[in-house]
Amino acid sequence: MDFHTEFKPLTVQPQEIEEKSFEMITEELGEHPFTAEQYPVVQRVIHASADFELGRSLVFHPRAIEAGIAAIRAGKIVVADVQMVQVGISKPRIEQFGGDVRVYISDKDVMEEAKRLNTTRAIISIRKAIKEADGAIYAIGNAPTALLELIRLVKEGIAKPGLIVGVPVGFVSAAESKDELAKLDIPFITNIGRKGGSPVAVAAVNALSIMAARKE
């Protein structure tokens, strides 16, 4: 069987592929409202999703970038809502400042408590995380219930995150949870609408960790 193809890639060098992708994103995105500090996050989100509409829908608290970089450089924990977010985040860049990337949703005690209370593991995982992760970055890409619980705990003064990256994807409560996040006067990165997901949360945190490393 002949698998010959006329298509030839522009390059097979990973760094060149990324640089070319970023050039194409900048050219295609054109004029945008984002600051120079916010743009690397937008760029990496579009790079991860190939979705310009999603990139344009991003919303930043004015202190989001500086707060995220400061949290990483202070060695704060990154709390992921699911394992997919945890494995996508570059741990070496977080660990070089003394931090860690953790996920609680599959912990035995979380699963048992969720069953006992007849609620989601995502909600219970947030309740556990806030006890261990003061000033953490929360990277939520999948579970609107986790984001809504975190927002509730922030409003009650129980949770004090350094930054919330709240970009859950879906049809039930996803857009609404992000609307609620955008009302908070604490550092956040979110987006408008149903789109989002693990790659978006990962891209945002990785962009912040790259900026944190460059500021050394």
Solvent accessible surface area in square Angstrom, and as a share of the most:
residue,aa,sasa,rsa
1,M,207,0.92
2,D,120,0.62
3,F,168,0.70
4,H,126,0.56
5,T,78,0.45
6,E,147,0.66
7,F,150,0.62
8,K,141,0.60
9,P,74,0.47
10,L,152,0.76
11,T,28,0.17
12,V,108,0.62
13,Q,97,0.43
14,P,104,0.66
15,Q,109,0.48
16,E,90,0.40
17,I,80,0.41
18,E,48,0.22
19,E,87,0.39
20,K,86,0.36
21,S,27,0.17
22,F,34,0.14
23,E,107,0.48
24,M,107,0.48
25,I,12,0.06
26,T,69,0.40
27,E,144,0.65
28,E,114,0.51
29,L,7,0.03
30,G,40,0.38
31,E,175,0.79
32,H,69,0.31
33,P,117,0.73
34,F,23,0.09
35,T,66,0.39
36,A,86,0.66
37,E,102,0.46
38,Q,26,0.12
39,Y,36,0.14
40,P,41,0.26
41,V,0,0.00
42,V,0,0.00
43,Q,26,0.12
44,R,46,0.17
45,V,0,0.00
46,I,2,0.01
47,H,73,0.32
48,A,50,0.39
49,S,39,0.25
50,A,89,0.69
51,D,32,0.17
52,F,40,0.17
53,E,117,0.52
54,L,6,0.03
55,G,0,0.00
56,R,122,0.44
57,S,22,0.14
58,L,9,0.04
59,V,45,0.26
60,F,23,0.10
61,H,11,0.05
62,P,118,0.74
63,R,107,0.39
64,A,0,0.00
65,I,14,0.07
66,E,113,0.51
67,A,20,0.15
68,G,0,0.00
69,I,10,0.05
70,A,58,0.45
71,A,7,0.06
72,I,1,0.00
73,R,96,0.35
74,A,68,0.53
75,G,18,0.18
76,K,73,0.31
77,I,23,0.12
78,V,0,0.00
79,V,4,0.02
80,A,3,0.02
81,D,5,0.03
82,V,30,0.17
83,Q,76,0.34
84,M,129,0.58
85,V,0,0.00
86,Q,41,0.18
87,V,118,0.68
88,G,33,0.32
89,I,5,0.03
90,S,28,0.18
91,K,77,0.32
92,P,95,0.60
93,R,63,0.23
94,I,1,0.00
95,E,82,0.37
96,Q,94,0.42
97,F,37,0.15
98,G,63,0.60
99,G,8,0.08
100,D,41,0.21
101,V,2,0.01
102,R,85,0.31
103,V,24,0.14
104,Y,11,0.04
105,I,17,0.09
106,S,50,0.32
107,D,44,0.23
108,K,146,0.62
109,D,74,0.38
110,V,1,0.01
111,M,82,0.36
112,E,100,0.45
113,E,55,0.25
114,A,4,0.03
115,K,173,0.73
116,R,170,0.62
117,L,74,0.37
118,N,142,0.73
119,T,47,0.27
120,T,57,0.33
121,R,98,0.36
122,A,7,0.05
123,I,29,0.15
124,I,10,0.05
125,S,7,0.04
126,I,3,0.01
127,R,84,0.31
128,K,46,0.20
129,A,0,0.00
130,I,30,0.15
131,K,168,0.71
132,E,81,0.36
133,A,5,0.04
134,D,103,0.53
135,G,14,0.13
136,A,0,0.00
137,I,1,0.01
138,Y,3,0.01
139,A,0,0.00
140,I,1,0.01
141,G,0,0.00
142,N,53,0.27
143,A,14,0.11
144,P,20,0.13
145,T,47,0.27
146,A,0,0.00
147,L,0,0.00
148,L,64,0.32
149,E,12,0.06
150,L,0,0.00
151,I,6,0.03
152,R,96,0.35
153,L,7,0.03
154,V,21,0.12
155,K,126,0.53
156,E,98,0.44
157,G,43,0.41
158,I,98,0.50
159,A,5,0.04
160,K,135,0.57
161,P,17,0.10
162,G,19,0.19
163,L,0,0.00
164,I,0,0.00
165,V,0,0.00
166,G,0,0.00
167,V,1,0.00
168,P,0,0.00
169,V,67,0.39
170,G,18,0.18
171,F,157,0.65
172,V,127,0.73
173,S,38,0.24
174,A,0,0.00
175,A,25,0.19
176,E,103,0.46
177,S,0,0.00
178,K,1,0.01
179,D,70,0.36
180,E,53,0.24
181,L,0,0.00
182,A,44,0.34
183,K,144,0.61
184,L,20,0.10
185,D,113,0.58
186,I,37,0.19
187,P,15,0.09
188,F,10,0.04
189,I,1,0.00
190,T,1,0.01
191,N,2,0.01
192,I,115,0.58
193,G,25,0.24
194,R,143,0.52
195,K,81,0.34
196,G,16,0.15
197,G,4,0.04
198,S,5,0.03
199,P,71,0.45
200,V,2,0.01
201,A,0,0.00
202,V,20,0.11
203,A,8,0.06
204,A,1,0.01
205,V,0,0.00
206,N,23,0.12
207,A,2,0.02
208,L,0,0.00
209,S,0,0.00
210,I,27,0.13
211,M,22,0.10
212,A,0,0.00
213,A,30,0.23
214,R,186,0.68
215,K,128,0.54
216,E,138,0.62
